[in-house]
Amino acid sequence: MDARTARNRRFLTDLFAGPVPGHAIIMDPEPRENALQRFGDFTLGLRPQAEWLAYLLRDYEDRFRWHEALDDDSVPYVKLSTGTQLFAAAFGCPVHVYEDSPPAAPPLVTTPEEADRLTVPGLDAAPLARVFEMVRLVRERVGPDVPISVPDIQSAFDIAALIWRKEDLCVATKLAPDAVQRLVEKCQALLIRFFDAFMREVGEVNLCHCPTAWAPPALGVWLSENEAGAMSVRMFEAFCLPGLVELSERYGGLFVHCCATADHQYGSFKKIPNLRGMNRVFQKPGPRPAVEAFSGQTVLMMAWIEEDTAHEMLDMARPDTRFLFNTPGRPLDEAKATLERLREHCARPA
């Protein structure tokens, strides 16, 4: 491990769990051809895994070169990008493949009775088995010290909302809530089985799937909780919050991506113990409510935003606010200038 990567590991660990507030800046490389668009999702068995491997390794090499050239706060890793269908497909959902966007899982069940007939799949289910096959191929090429990230991880309720047709699931939360809970518990059991096996298999693991960041696995797992925007606080706390708390307590913390209109759930998210990071895609009224809600407790991980927005957020930061800015890829000279301006604006710990 080079000295800068070791330094950044220490800094990011402190950012997420240490006593000294600060801000991190991670610069994504200038984008190349998207392997997901060219070859499809490697978990679907459309092509040999080896054809995907070269793109995963090239992406890692790009990230490492960018880190060396810029000296940003990144920790380069191999990113196993997949669609959101992974765990729903393991339960038996069909997968629809699009020409110009990631695949999706159409629903499998429409009634409580159908949901109750589902069983928790094993990790030998075809899409999950291919994840572990790819991990072994990558590890053979990069050696034991390079972090490998998880595929796309949805929360237990989000997985259930893919499996159970959405309009029928919404009705069932009122008319058959116990059946909904049972399906969510099966999805949670699969997530735990996957996390435990993935960490054993991978060794040097990065549990971040979204956005682009790194944290030591001892600080917790990462997932997407996107159904929160369509739920009341009471529904969220009944069907989602218990599973999020369980994962955080089991793994030492939780990092959440949420791109829904979910500002009304901030109070519920704050009930998760050791909520290390929150990645939001804001709608109106923008980031200020999140800054007010999570400062002093949780790092706000901001991705896919322009530099002007980052400066606006730094202007509204409190003394105990922690940001991680994950900037869009751009040419190297532009990336250097952006990093310099953001670094000048960011108060760094002594």
N, C-alpha and C positions, 0 to 999 in steps of 0.2 A: 504494500500500500504506500503510495507516495505521501509526502509530508502534508501537502495541501488537502488531500482527501481526508487524512487523519484529523487535521485541524477542523475541517468542515463537519466531520462526524461529531466532534466534541461540541462545536458551536450549535449544531442543530439539536443535539440531545439537550443542551442547556436551554435552547429556545423553547422547546416543547415541554420541558419538565424542570428547568432550573429556576433559581431565584431571581435572575437578572433579566429584565425585559430587554428586547432588542428586535431587530427586523432582519429577515433574510431575503436574498435576491437570487433566484435560480433562473438562468437564461437557457431557454430551449434552443437547440441548434436550428439553423435554417432548414426548413422542411425539404425532404426529397420525395420521391415517389412513395406512396402509401402502400405497404405490402398488403394491408387488409383489403384495399380496393383492387389490387392486382390479382392476388391469389385467393381471396376470401379468408374466412376465419379458420385458423389451423386446427381448431377443435372439431370441425365438421367432417373431416376425412375426405375433403374434396381433392387433395393433392398429397403427395408424400411429405412428411414433416421436414425432410432434409431440404426441400425447396424453400421452405419458410426460414430455415435456420440462417441462411446467408443474410437475409434482411434484418433479422433480429440482431445478429452480430454487427452488421454495418451500423445499425442505429446506436448500439452501445459504443462503437468506435467513434461515431460522430459526437456523442455526448462527452466522451473522454477528451477528444480534441478540443471541443468547445470549452470545457472546464479548464484545460491547460492554457488555452489562449486568453481566456477572460479572467481567470482566477475569481470566479463567482462563488456562491455558497453551495454549489451542487455536490452530490456524491454520485458519480456515474454508476449506472446499473443496467442490467438487461431487462427490458420492459416487455412483458408478455401480454400484449394487447389482445383482447377478444371482444366480442359483442356481449350484450346484456343477457343473452339467451342461455348461457352456460348451465346454470343450475336448474332452470326450468326444463331444459332439454334432458338433463339427467333424470328428471321425474317422468319423462316420456312425451313432453310437449313436442309437436312438430316444429321445424325451423323453416322460416321463409327467408330465402336468399334474394337480396336486391342487387341490381346492377351497380348502383352508385351510392350505396350506404351500407352500414353494418347490418348483419342479419338480425332477425327478431323471432321471438317465440309466440306464435298464435296460441290461444288458450286451449287447454286440454279438458277441463271440466266445467260444468255449468250448475251443478247441484251439490248440496251437502253430501248426498249419498255417494256420488262419484268421487268427491274429494276424500271421503272416508275410506274408499277402497285403495287409495294410493299408499304405497309403502316407501319408506326412506331408501333411496337407492344406495348402492355401494359405490366405492370410488373406482370400480371397474366399469361403471357405466361409460359408454363410448366417449362422450365429450370430455369427461373428467380424466379418463385413462390417457387421452391424448395430451392433456396438460402435463401429466407426469412423464409421459414419453418425451415431450419437448424439453422438460426440465433436465432430463438425463442427457439429452443431446447437447444442450447448451452447456451444462456443467462439464462435460467431456472436453469442450472446446475452450472454455474460459478459465478452467481451474477452480480451486476451492475458495478463492478469496473475493471473487466478484459477486456482488449481490444480484439475485434474480428476484423479480417482483411477481406478485400474484396476478392472475387474470382479473377481469372485471368482477367485482364482488358487489352483489346486491344484498340488502337486508333481508331477513326472513320474511317480513311482510311484503316487501317488494317482489320477492320471488313468488310468494303466494298469489300476488296480484297479476303475475304473468300466467300462472297455471290456471287460475279460476277466472273465467270471463268477467271482465271488470264490472259490467252493469249488474251481473248476478251476484258477484262478490259484495258489492255495495248493499244490495238488498239483504244478503245473508248476514251482514254485520248487525242487522236489526232483528231479523227473523230466526237466524240460526247461528248466533255468535259462538256457541261452543264448537260448532263444526269449523268455523273460521279459525278459532284458536288452535284446534287440533292440526289443521294444515300448517299454520304458522309454526307450530312446535316441530313438525316434521322437517320443515325448511330450516329451522334453527339447528336441529340435530345434524342435518347434512352439512351446514356451514361449519359447525364445530368439528365434525369428522374430517372435513376438508382442511381446515386450518391446522389441526393437529398433525395430519399426515404431511401437509405441504412443508411445514417447518421442520419436521424430521427429515424429509427427503432432500430439501434444498440446502440446509445448512446455513450458509450466509444468505439470509433472506431479507428482502425489502417488502413489507406488507402493504405498501402504498400502491393503489391501482389508479388513483385520480386525486389531484393532478399529477405533476412531475415533482416528486420530492423524495426524501429519505428520512427515516427515523429508526432507531434501534427497535427490534421486535419486542423487547421487554416493555416498551411504552404502549403497546396495544395494537389492535387490528384496525383495518380501514374498510369502510363500506359506503355504499350509496343508499340514502333514505329519501327517495323522491316521491313517494306516495303521501308524504306528510302535508304537502300543499293542498291536497283534496280532502283532508280530514279535519274534523273539529279537534280541539284540544282533548276533549274527553275520549273520543275514538282513538286518537294517537296514543294516549296514555294507557288505554285498555289493550290495544292490539300491537303496538310497536315498542313502546318504552320498556316493558319488562325484558324483552329480548335484547335490546341495546344495553341495558344495565347488566344483564347476565354476561354478555360478551366482554364488556369493560371490566367487570370483576374477575372474570376467568383469565383474561389475557393482560391485565395490568393497565388498561386504558382503551380509548376508542378515538378514531379519527373519522369524521363524517363528511361526505359530499352530499350536498342538497341543492339541486337546481330548480326546485319548485317554488311557487309563491307561498313561502312558509314562514314569514316573519312572525306569525301568530304562534308558532311552536317554539320560539326561543326559550320561553320559561320552562317548557318541558325538556328541551335539549339540555338545559343547564342542570337538570336533575340527574343526568348521567354522571357517575363518579369518574374522575380523571378523563374528562372530555378534552383530549390534547389538542385537537385541531378541527376547525370547521371550514370547509370549502363551500362557499356560496356563490351562486349566480343570481345576482340581485335583479329584482324588478322594482317598481316604485314602492317605497320612497327612496330606494337606494341603500347604500352601506351604513348610514349613520346609526340606525337602530341596532345593527349587528355590532358595531363598535361599542355602543353603549352597553349592550347586553353581555358581551364576551370579554371585554377588557379586564385584565387581572385574573382571568381564568383560562382562556382558550386562545390559541393562535388562530387568527383569521388568515386562511390560505387563499390568496387571490390569484386566479389564473384567467387567461384569455382576455385580459384588460389592456388597454393602451396606457402608455406612460403617463399621459395627463391624468387619467383616473387614479393611478398610483400616487401621484403627487397630491391630488385632492384628498385621498384617504390619509396620507401622512399628515396633512394639515389638520385633519379632524381627530387625529390620534390623541389619546390621553397618555399620561406618563407611564401607565401600566399596560398599554396596548402592545400587542405583538402581532406583526404581520409577516407573512411569507409571500413574496411576490414571485409568481411563476410567469415570466413574460413570454409572449409569442415569439416564435423563431423569426429571425431576420438576418440579413447579411452581417458578416463579422464586424465590419467597421461601424455599422449602425448599432449593433449589439454592444460594442465597447463604449460608444458614446452614451447610450441609454444607461448602461451600468454605472458609468462615472457620475451621471446626473442623479441617479437614484441613490447611489452611495453617499453623495454629498448631502442629500436630503435626509437620509436615514441616520438616526442617532444610534451609534454602535456601542455596545458595552465596553467598558474600559478593559 
